[in-house]
Amino acid sequence: MSEAPLSRSAYRRGLLIAAAGAVLFSAKAIVAKLLYRHPVDALDVLALRMLYSAPFFVAIAAWQWRSAAPLSRRDRLAVLVLGLLGYYLSSYLDFAGLQYVSAALERLILFLSPSFVLLISALVLRRRIGPREWAALALAYAGIVFVFAHDLSLGGDRVVLGALLVFGAALSYALYLIGSGELVKRLGPWRLVAYAMSVSTIAVLLHFAATRPWSRLLQPWPVQALSVFNAMFCTVAPVLLTMFAVARIGAPAAAQAGMLGPVSTVFLGAWLLQEPVTLWQLAGSALVLAGMYVLSLRKT
């Protein structure tokens, strides 16, 4: 028996939920830039984020562990690798890159992850890339060049380093997406995210403990407050909202609503960080969004 189609109002509510999740997740870059006005670095920001969000994901992981069937050795290894790739390495490179590039450029580069998935699938899995997909990639990467050139004129070599770090983050997350494709079918999205986040939290804290004293986490209250916001509203809340949106309107529609994220970062950066909004940035953002929109419409 097929499910009844959603009403127009229900579909719109689903789009609003997905868009809210995308905006909140993208705001992570803004919060990180605000945190960098204090004497903290990428690892400090990441450790505080994971510490404050960990109870939520650990609770889900514990619940899933008790109620679901045990993981096979293969699945345990896969969860370990994905946790290290998706929420440890990718997040660390992302926060490190944000020390050198604008929030707008960071969000646009990260938004290229689906294109990295396509290119890796073509190279490794021998998947053919069609003309429309090549056109989408050309649009998206031309947009990145526009915004990168703008930022390069302001920041020089620091922008190059930051962009490379964020590209590394996007590539790492693309590998996470490719690896999670089959695993999410076996474990379900909640279980996979909770397990992967738990692995990432342990990895981040081990990295932190190996390189600096625990007392460094005792930051002043503005850092703590921004870190709590980063954890609750830029990590936990987007995960919840995205899950609800996918369940209501499906993954393709939720992904298209997510395109609001990079646009919101441009204007949030101008409002909260006084980052300039130029025609080059707007043109580059439009090209990236157009490319990713065309890519999201491809036939699977």
C-alpha positions in Angstrom: 0.0 0.0 0.0 1.6 3.3 -1.1 1.9 6.3 1.1 -0.4 9.2 0.5 1.3 12.2 -1.2 2.2 15.1 0.9 0.0 18.2 0.8 1.6 21.4 -0.5 1.7 22.9 3.1 3.3 19.7 4.5 5.9 19.8 1.7 6.7 23.4 2.4 7.1 22.7 6.1 9.5 19.9 5.2 11.5 22.4 3.0 11.6 24.9 5.8 12.9 22.3 8.2 15.6 21.3 5.7 16.5 24.9 5.0 16.7 25.7 8.7 19.1 22.8 9.2 21.3 24.0 6.3 21.5 27.5 7.7 22.3 26.3 11.2 25.0 23.9 9.9 26.5 26.6 7.7 26.6 29.0 10.7 29.3 26.8 12.1 31.8 28.8 10.0 30.5 32.1 11.5 30.8 30.8 15.1 34.3 29.5 14.4 35.4 32.9 13.1 34.0 34.5 16.2 35.9 32.0 18.4 39.1 32.9 16.6 38.9 36.4 18.0 39.9 34.7 21.2 43.2 32.9 21.9 42.1 29.5 20.6 43.0 27.4 17.6 41.3 24.8 15.4 41.8 21.9 17.8 40.5 23.9 20.8 37.4 24.8 18.8 36.8 21.2 17.7 37.4 19.7 21.1 35.0 22.0 22.8 32.4 21.4 20.0 32.7 17.6 20.4 32.6 17.7 24.2 29.4 19.7 24.3 27.7 17.7 21.6 29.0 14.3 22.7 26.3 13.5 25.4 23.6 13.6 22.7 25.3 11.3 20.3 26.7 9.0 23.0 23.2 8.6 24.4 21.8 7.6 21.0 24.8 5.2 20.4 24.2 3.5 23.8 20.4 3.2 23.0 21.2 1.7 19.6 23.8 -0.6 21.0 21.3 -2.1 23.4 18.3 -2.3 21.1 20.0 -3.3 17.8 21.9 -6.3 16.7 25.7 -6.3 17.3 27.9 -5.0 14.6 29.9 -7.4 12.5 33.7 -7.0 12.5 33.5 -5.5 9.0 30.9 -2.9 10.1 32.9 -2.0 13.3 36.0 -1.3 11.1 33.9 0.7 8.7 32.4 2.8 11.5 35.9 3.4 12.8 37.2 4.6 9.5 34.2 6.7 8.7 34.2 8.4 12.1 37.9 9.3 11.6 37.2 10.6 8.1 33.9 12.4 8.4 33.8 14.1 11.8 37.5 14.1 12.9 39.7 14.7 9.9 37.2 16.6 7.9 36.2 18.8 10.8 39.7 19.4 11.9 40.9 20.5 8.4 37.8 22.6 8.0 38.3 24.5 11.3 42.0 24.9 10.5 41.2 26.3 7.1 38.7 28.8 8.6 41.7 30.5 10.4 42.8 31.8 6.9 39.8 32.1 4.6 36.5 33.9 4.7 33.4 32.0 5.9 31.8 32.4 2.5 34.7 30.8 0.6 34.9 27.9 3.2 31.2 27.1 2.8 31.4 27.2 -1.0 34.4 24.8 -1.1 32.7 22.4 1.3 29.6 22.6 -0.9 31.7 20.9 -3.6 31.7 17.6 -1.7 29.0 16.1 -4.0 31.2 16.9 -7.0 34.1 15.1 -5.3 31.9 12.1 -4.8 31.1 12.1 -8.5 34.8 12.5 -9.5 36.0 9.8 -7.1 33.2 7.5 -8.3 34.3 8.0 -11.9 38.0 7.4 -11.2 37.7 4.5 -8.7 34.4 2.9 -9.6 34.6 3.6 -13.4 31.3 5.5 -13.4 30.7 7.5 -16.6 30.3 11.2 -16.2 27.7 12.6 -18.6 27.7 16.0 -20.4 25.2 17.6 -18.0 27.4 16.5 -15.1 30.5 17.9 -16.7 28.6 21.2 -17.3 27.5 21.2 -13.6 31.1 20.7 -12.5 32.4 23.5 -14.7 29.9 25.9 -13.3 30.7 25.0 -9.7 34.4 25.2 -10.1 34.3 28.4 -12.0 32.3 29.9 -9.1 35.0 28.8 -6.7 37.6 30.4 -8.8 35.7 33.7 -8.7 35.4 33.7 -4.9 39.0 32.4 -4.4 40.4 35.2 -6.6 38.5 37.7 -4.6 39.8 36.4 -1.3 43.3 35.9 -2.7 43.5 39.6 -3.5 42.8 40.3 0.2 44.8 37.5 2.0 47.6 36.3 -0.2 49.3 33.1 0.7 47.2 32.6 3.9 44.2 32.2 1.6 46.0 29.6 -0.5 46.8 27.6 2.7 43.3 27.9 4.0 41.7 26.9 0.8 43.9 23.8 0.5 42.9 22.8 4.1 39.2 23.3 3.3 39.6 21.4 0.1 41.1 18.6 2.2 38.1 18.7 4.5 35.7 18.5 1.5 37.6 15.6 0.0 37.6 13.8 3.4 33.9 14.3 3.7 33.3 13.0 0.2 35.2 9.8 1.1 32.9 9.6 4.2 29.8 9.9 2.0 31.1 7.3 -0.4 31.9 4.9 2.4 28.7 5.4 4.2 26.5 4.7 1.2 26.1 1.0 1.8 26.6 1.1 5.6 23.7 3.4 6.2 21.4 0.9 4.6 22.4 -1.7 7.1 22.7 0.4 10.2 20.3 3.2 9.5 21.2 7.0 9.6 20.7 7.5 13.4 22.9 4.5 14.3 25.6 5.4 11.8 25.8 9.1 12.8 25.8 8.3 16.5 28.5 5.7 16.2 30.6 7.8 13.9 30.3 10.9 16.1 31.3 8.8 19.2 34.4 7.6 17.3 35.2 11.1 16.3 34.9 12.5 19.8 37.3 9.9 21.1 39.8 10.7 18.3 39.6 14.5 18.9 40.1 14.1 22.6 43.1 11.8 22.1 44.6 14.3 19.7 44.0 17.1 22.2 45.5 15.1 25.1 48.6 14.3 23.1 49.3 17.8 22.1 48.3 20.1 25.0 47.2 20.2 28.6 43.5 19.6 29.6 43.5 22.9 31.4 43.4 24.6 27.9 39.7 23.7 27.8 39.1 26.1 30.7 38.5 29.0 28.4 36.7 32.2 29.4 32.9 32.3 29.3 32.6 33.9 25.8 34.5 31.0 24.3 32.4 28.5 26.3 29.1 30.1 25.3 30.0 30.2 21.6 31.2 26.5 21.9 27.9 25.5 23.4 26.1 27.3 20.6 28.3 25.6 18.1 27.6 22.2 19.6 23.8 22.5 20.1 22.7 24.8 17.2 25.4 24.1 14.6 25.9 20.3 15.2 23.0 18.6 17.1 20.1 20.7 15.8 21.1 20.5 12.1 21.4 16.7 12.4 17.9 16.5 13.9 16.4 18.9 11.4 18.0 17.2 8.4 16.8 13.8 9.6 13.2 15.1 10.1 13.3 16.7 6.7 14.6 13.6 4.9 11.9 11.6 6.5 9.2 14.1 5.5 10.1 15.1 2.0 13.0 12.7 0.9 16.7 13.2 0.5 16.7 14.9 -2.9 14.4 17.7 -1.9 16.2 18.1 1.4 19.5 18.4 -0.4 18.2 21.1 -2.7 16.9 23.0 0.2 20.4 22.7 1.7 21.7 24.9 -1.1 20.5 27.8 1.1 23.4 27.2 3.4 26.2 28.8 1.4 24.1 31.8 0.5 23.2 32.3 4.2 26.9 32.2 5.1 27.7 35.0 2.7 25.2 37.3 4.4 25.8 36.1 7.9 29.5 36.8 7.4 28.7 40.3 6.2 26.4 40.9 9.2 28.3 39.3 12.1 31.9 39.4 10.8 31.9 42.4 8.6 33.2 40.3 5.7 32.7 42.2 2.4 30.0 41.1 0.0 31.2 41.9 -3.6 29.8 41.2 -7.0 32.6 38.6 -7.5 31.4 36.8 -4.4 27.8 36.9 -5.5 28.6 35.8 -9.0 30.8 33.0 -7.7 28.2 31.8 -5.2 25.5 31.8 -8.0 27.7 29.7 -10.2 28.5 27.2 -7.4 24.8 26.9 -6.5 23.8 26.5 -10.1 26.3 23.8 -10.7 25.3 21.9 -7.6 21.6 22.3 -8.5 22.2 20.8 -11.9 24.2 18.0 -10.3 21.5 17.2 -7.8 19.0 16.7 -10.7 21.1 14.0 -12.4 19.6 10.6 -13.0 21.0 8.0 -10.6 
